[in-house]
């Protein structure tokens, strides 16, 4: 039923794909081979999103009908050309050699390992402890509609423009929106998180009816958008640009232009629609590395908030 294994050339590497006909998205009839073909179609984009970053894999060995496996460690027996980066988890006094993508064959190998979603760190292996990416996660509450997310995206862009920061938006693949900003890798995770919280509070000041930075979910307005600054904490990951999500409709975390946000819907971007979009538009995040932002001004905002007595919640609160 799952078909004979195939050998597929990916950038000069031979990648074995076992069970290519195994159903991964049964409602759409999409198979393991369809997952691979999607990633090959957006190859430059997914590699750019993952390049040199420790990456957690969300695997579905039996497709969406089975259980999801969160995998940090590259298993023994991986091809010798698969690259890794060692990261440490001080709380557990453990290390893990995580996948570190530098070429499309690494993505294809991960698909062979039943990976559907790719969740990279916001730092690179040259210095894992110093992020080069600030992540703004617009996370809608259970009663929040997409129109409100759009409004908050507008407020987010307004503050970014005033700071002189260039943001690169993408859908989350769910009901939210992410905005990525490249930063100079000069600060640790704690400072990046503090800066992200100061920014979130400023967006909340601009759009108090739509935005919350309240830490505890039970205390939030379920119709508001939570600007989730904690996605910048160490070892927190979110789906990469171009990553498929484990949804019945095979949605994708899709880069979008700012002027598209008011017209698009999150479900517009799926495994079935993205290849043609990518072929037409290319990678909308292609120039994301060109304009790194200096966090100094945001850290000044954070100091201001500290002086005003605003609490910075602990990461594990």
N, C-alpha and C positions, 0 to 999 in steps of 0.2 A: 504493500500500500504506500510506503514512503519512498519507493524508487531506489534504483542502484546509485551508489556514490558516483560523483562526478569530479573530475580534475579541471580546475578553472584557472586560467592564466590571469593574474592580477598584477600588472606592472612588472612582469617578468618572474614573479613568484608563482609556483604551483600550489594552489590552495585546494585541499580536498574538501568537498561538500558532501557529507553523508545525508541520507534521507531527504533529498531535495524536495520531494513531493509531500512531506509531512505538513499537515494543515496547521498553520500558525494563527490565522485570523479566520475562523470557520465561517462567520457570517458573510465574509466577502470572498471566501474561497481562495485566500492568499496563502501561499506556501513558504517554506523556508527558502526556496530558490527565489521567490518573489521578494523576500526581505533582502537577500543579497543583491538582486538586480536593482532594487531601489537604492541601496547604498553605493553601488557602482555608478548609478546615474547622477548622484550628487557628490561624487568622490572628492573633488577638491574642497567642497564646502565642509563636509564632515571631517576631513583630515585637518583643515584649518581650525575647526572648532575644538579638536582634541589634541592638536600637536603638542608634544612634549609634556602633557599633563598626566599626573596619576589619574586613573580612570576606574571607577566602579562599573561593573557590568550587571545589568538586570537581565537574567537569563530565563527563558521559558522552554525547558527541555521537551515539554509535550505541547507547546503552543499555548495560546491563551486559555485553553480548556484545562490546563494543568496548573501547577503551582509556580510562582515566581521565585527565583533564587537570586539573592543579592551576593555577588561574588567580588571580593577585593583581590584575592591572590590569583595570579596566573598559575595554573596547575602544572605539576611536573609532566614532562612529556610534550610540552609545547615545542614547536619548531625552533631551532636555534636562532632564527632571524626575528623572532618575536621579541620586542624590546620591553623592558620593565624599568620601573623606578621604585626604590625602596622607601617606604614611609613608615614612620614610627607612631604608635598609639600609646602615649605615656600613661594614660589612665590604666591600661591593661598590661603595660610593659611588654608590648609585642610589636613586631614589625610585619609588614606585608610587602611583597614585590608585586606592584600593581601594573597592569598594562599601561604602556606609554607609547601612544600612536605617533609614528613619524611617516608612515606611508599607508596607502590604501589597502595593501595586503594584510596589514594588522587588523583593520576593520573587518575584512573578509574572514580572517581566521576567527575573530570573535563571533561572527555570525555562525560559522561552523560549530562553535561552542554553544550555540542556541541563544546568543545575545540578541535581544530586540532593542533595548535602551542602553545608551551610553551616558554615564554621569561623571564628568570630569571635575577635578579640583579647579579652584581659581588661581592656582600657582603652577609653575612649571618646574621640571626636574633640575634645572640649573640652581634653583634655590627654592625648595619646596615650602620653606617657612615664610617666604615673602611673596604674597599674591601680586600678580600683575593684572588682575581683573576685578573690578568692583561690580557687584551684581545687585540690581534693583529688581526685586520680585514683587509684582503687583498681584497679590493673592486675594481673590474675591471670597467673601463669606458665603455661607450656604444660601442666603437670600439675595445675593448681589447679582445684578444683571450685567451684561456685556456693555451696555450703554454707560454704566458708571465706571467700568474699567477704562473705557475710552476717555471719559472726562479726566480721570486720574492720570492717564497717560499724557494728556495735554498739560496738566499742572506739572508733571514730572519733567516734560521737555522744557517748559518755561524756566524752571529752576536750573536745569542743566545749562540752558543757553546763557543764563545770567552768570553762571560760574565759569563759562567758557569750556565746558566739558562736552565732548561729542559722544552721544549715546546711540547704541545700535539695538533697536528693539527686535523682539521675536515673540511669537505666540509661545505659550508654555506647552502646547499640545493638549492642555485641559481647558480650563475656563479663564486662565489668567494671562498675564503678559510679563515678559522679562525684558529688562534693558541692561545691556552690558557696556561698561566703560573701561577702556584700557587705562591702567595707572602705572606709574613708575614702581618697579619692585623694590621699594625702599622701606616699607613698613611691614610689621608683623600682622598677624590675623586680628589681634585685639584692636590695634589702631584702625585697621580697615573697617572692622565692625563698628567701632565708635563713630567713624566718619559716616558710615552708611546710616546709622541711627540718627545722627544730626541732620543728614539730608532728608530722611523719612519724616522727621519732625517738622522740617520746613515745608515739605509738601502738605503735611497735615494742616499747618497754619494757613496755607493757601486754599485748601479745599476741605474745611472741617466737617462738612456734611457728608463727604464721600470717603474720607480717609480715616484710618485708625492706626496708631502705633501701640495700642494696648497689648501688653505681652500675653496675658492669659486669655486663651480662646473663650472661656466662659464669660469673660467680662467685655468682650467685643460686641459691637453692633453687627449682627449677622448680615446686614445689608451693605456693610461698608467694605472697602478694599483695605486689607492689611498690607502695609509696605514692610515686607519681611526682611529686615536688615540682618537677621540671624543667618541668612544664607551665605553671609561672608565669614562666618565662624570657621575655625579649622575643621577640616574633614567633613564639612557640609557640602553636598553636591546637588546639582539640579541637572535636568536633561540638557544635553548639548544642543546647540543649533543643528538642525537637520536630523536629530534623533527621532526615531519612531517612538511612539508611546504605546503602552500596553492597553489600548482601548479597543472596543469592538469595531470601531470605524477606522482603526489604524491611522489615527491622527499623528501629525508630525509637529515638532517644535520648529516653527517656520520663521526665518528672518523676514521682516516686512519693512517697508519704508514708512517713515512717520506719516506721510500723507495718505497712506493706505489704511491706517488704523480705523478711521471713521467709516470706511466702506466695507471692511472685511468682517468675516465671522470666523471664530476659531476653527469650526469644522470645515472651512474651505480648504484646509491644508492637510492632505492625507497622502498615504503611499501611492494612491492612484492619481492624484493631481500634481504632486510636487515635481516629478521628473520633467513634465512639459514646462512647468513654470521655471524650473532651474535652467532648462535648455534655452529658454527665451531671455531670462533676466540675469543668469549667472548667480554668483554668490553676492548677496547684498551686504555681507559682512567682509567682503574681500579686503577692504582698507582699514579694518578695525585696529590694526597695529600701528597705523600712521600717526595717530594723535594721542599719545599717552597724556593723562591728566595728573597734575600735581595735587595731592590730597591736602596740602597745607591749609588751604582756606576752609575746608570742611573740618579739619581738626581744630581750627580756631572756633568754629561753630560748636564743636563738641565741648571744648573748654568753656565756652560761654554757657552752654546748657548745664555743665557740671557746676559752674559757679552759681547758677540759678537754683541749684538743688534738685535738678531732674535726675531721676534714678537711671542707671544703666543696668538692666536686668542681667543676671548671670546666664551664661550660655545654656546651662542645664537646669534653669529654673523651672 
